[in-house]
Amino acid sequence: MELDRKAFHFDLDNESVERFYTGKKNPWSDIQDFLESHCFEKPQYSGYESAENIVMSYQRAYGTIDEMMNEFPWFQKCLKAATFTEIGESYDVKEFLESGMQLSPSSRPDTRKELHFDLGTAALSENYSSIRPNAWRGAWTLIQIFMERNGFIHTQYSGYESLAMMPIDKAMAVMEKLQQRYPWFKDSLLAASLTEVGERHDALSYIKGSSGIIVPVPAHSFEREEPDFFGSEIGDMKGATTELSKQNGLEPPKNLNNEH
């Protein structure tokens, strides 16, 4: 079943930005302003997530990307990585660790879980117990080792995802173990969330125009530095977006892929 929300992650090539960007501010600000005006929100950590009160289908998500390519012709030329991930309910890890809040039963226990967090460097350097100066800089490596030993894997973008389906109470139990092992984690935490995740799609091929279909990334490819995008065809999303626009009496988004 497709989850109601979508997360969009992307990376721009700096050399291409210098060559092709024609805006007045900077590309990341332009993209943020555009996506926030189209029902996406930027968490404290990386990426964008569709608003919790909005059902964001793939038709609508890719339609938004088509509109952004129309608005910013340089976006397609500067992009070097992009994915859409199905996401569901999010849980506040920071609040859970600080107050031991009760978890409401998930309506989708059969989903993988994604962890994102942000540590304050000033608090971390103060709370990290070590006689070695700057030893706190190794905190992220310790977290990665711990998470990978407990069923998670570090993703291409910041964060961790469980390799297998994991109920939320089990995922939170991992966070409690992390806090017990490294007390500085909770004391230095600015924000953290566990989110239900489904399939991840290769949005880059769609945006670059090399593929008219969107294919899911299999879970076992997360550990690769460069994900191997392949899978079964799920339909031509551009055609679906155009058809949806016609049904709603709107002009279909301009397809810049056919102009280059």
N, C-alpha and C positions, 0 to 999 in steps of 0.2 A: 504494500500500500504506500502511495506517495505521501510523505510527510507535508504538513501544511506550510512550513516556512522554508526559506532558502538562504544559504550563506554564500556570499560571493568573495572569493579571494583572487587577487591578481598581482602581477609584478610587471613593472615597466623597465625597459632597457634604457639605461642612462644616456648612452650615445645616441640612440634614436630620439630620445626626448630633446637633446640639444639640437638635432637636425630638423625635427618636424614640428615641435610644439609651437603653436602660434597664439596661445592665450596671453592674458595680461597678468595673471598671478603665477600659479604653478600648476602642473597637471593634477597633482594629488588633491589640491583644494578644489579645482574645477570638478573633478570626479566626485568628491565628497558632496559638494553642493548639489550636483545633479542627482545622485542616488538618494540623498536625504529628501529631495523634493519628489521622489518616486517611491516612497514607503519603505526605504531602507534606513537602517540605523547603524552608526559606527560604535561598536563597543570600545572599552578602554584598550583592549588588545587589538590585534590586527584584523583586517577584513571588515565586511559589512553583513548585516543580518536583516532580513525583512521583519517589519514590525510584528509584534506578537499578536495584535488584534486583526491582522490582515492574512487572509488565505492567499498565499503566493504560489500559483501554479507555475509549471515550467513555461507554459505559453506566455504568461504575464512576465515572468522573469527574463526570458530571452527577448520578449518584445521591448522591455526596458533597455536591454543592451543594444538592440537595433536603433532605438531612439537616441541613445548616447553616442553611437557611431555616427549618426546623422548630425548630431549637435557638435561633436568633436571629431573631425576627420583624422586628426593625428592619433587618436586612441588606438585604432587598429594597427597603425604603423609602428607604434611604440611598445605594444604589448609583447611580453615574452613568456608569460604563464597566466593561466586563468582557469578557475574551476567553479562550478556550482555544486553545493552539497545540500541534500535534503536535511532539514533539522526540525526537531519538534520542541518539546518543553525544555526550558532551561532551569537549573537549580543553582541557588547561590551557595557556593562552597564556603565562602568567607563567613556568612551568617551562620551556616551549619557548624563550623568549627568554633565560632565564638560563643554561640548560645545554645548549641545542641538542639536546634529546632526539629520538630517532628516532620517527617517526610510524608507527603500525601502519596497514596499509591499511584503509580504511573499507569496510564491507559495503554502504554506501549512498552511492556517489560522486555519484549523481544527485539530491542534495538541496541546497537553499539552506543557507547558514550564517548563524548569528546570533552577533554579538559582544556580550558584556557585560563591562564593566570598572569598576573603582573605583580612583581615584587618591587618595593621601594628600595633603591640602592642605599640611601642614607640609613634607613632603618635596618637593612640587612647588614651593613658594615658595622653597625652598633650592636646588633643582637648575635652576630655570628661569633661563637667562642673559639678563638684560636690565638696562639702566641705568634703566629706568622702574619706579618702585615699583608693586607690584600688577599688573605686566604678566602674571604667571602666571595671572591670572583669565581670560585669553583662551585658555588651553590647550585647553579643550573646543571652542571655535569652530574652532581650527586642526585639531583631530582630525576634526571633522565635515567640514570642507572636504576634507581628505585622503581620508577614507573614501568620500565621495561621488564623488570623482574616480577611485576604484578599484573601482567596481562595487557599493558599498553605499549604503544609504539609512537615514536616522535614523527610527526608528519612533516611534509615539505614546507608548509607554512608553520608558524609558531603554534604550539599546542601538542596534545597527545590524544590518541584515539585507542579505544579498546579493540583488540584484534577480533574478539568474539562478542556475541550478544551478552550484555551485562545488565542485570537489574540495578536500579538506581541505589538501592540500599547497599549492594555489594560495592558499587563504585565509590560511594561515600565512605564505606569501611576502609577502602584503600587510602582515601584522603586522611582519615583518622590515623592510620598506621604511619603515613608520611609525616604527619604532625608530631606523633610520638617519637618517631626516629629523629626528626630534625625540628625541634621546637621553634627555631628561628623562622621556619616557613610561615606559620600562622602570624607570628609577631611582625613579620615584614610584608605581609600580604596587603596589596592595595585593592585587588579585585580577583575573583576566581569564579568560574562557573563550570558545571557539568551539563552538557546538552545532548539530547537524543539525536543521533545522526543516522541517515539512511545512505542511499547511493550517492556517489560523487561523480559528476559529469565533466568531461573534457570540454570546457567552454572555449578554449584557445582555438581548436580546429574549426569550430563554428564561426568564431569572430574573424579568423584569418581567411575563411572562405574555402578551406581545403576539404571541408566535410559539411554536407547539408544535414547530417544526422548527428545526434548527440549520443555518445556511448558511455556507459557507466565504468568507473574504475574499480576493478576487483579489489577486495580488502587486502589480499596478499601482496599487492603492489605498493602499499603505503611505505614499506621500508626502503624502497628504492629511491635513490637521489633524484632521478628523473622518472616519474611514474609512467608505466606502460599503459597507455590508454587504448583499451579495446573492449569489446563486449558485443551484446546483441543490439540490433537496430531497434530503436524505440520510436521512430517516426521522424518526419521532416518538420522540425519545430518552426522553421521560418515560414513554411507553407501554412502551418496551423496558426501562427501569429497573424499572418495576412488575412486568413479566413475569419479569425475572431474579430479583427478590426472591421472587416466588411459587415459582419453580422451586427456590430454595434454602431454602424453608421459612421465609422471613423476612416480616415485615410490610412492605408497600410503604411507602416514604417518604411522609410526609404532604405533600400538594400545597397550599401556602398560596395559590397563584395563584387558586384557585377560591373563596377565602374573602374576597376583597377586591373 
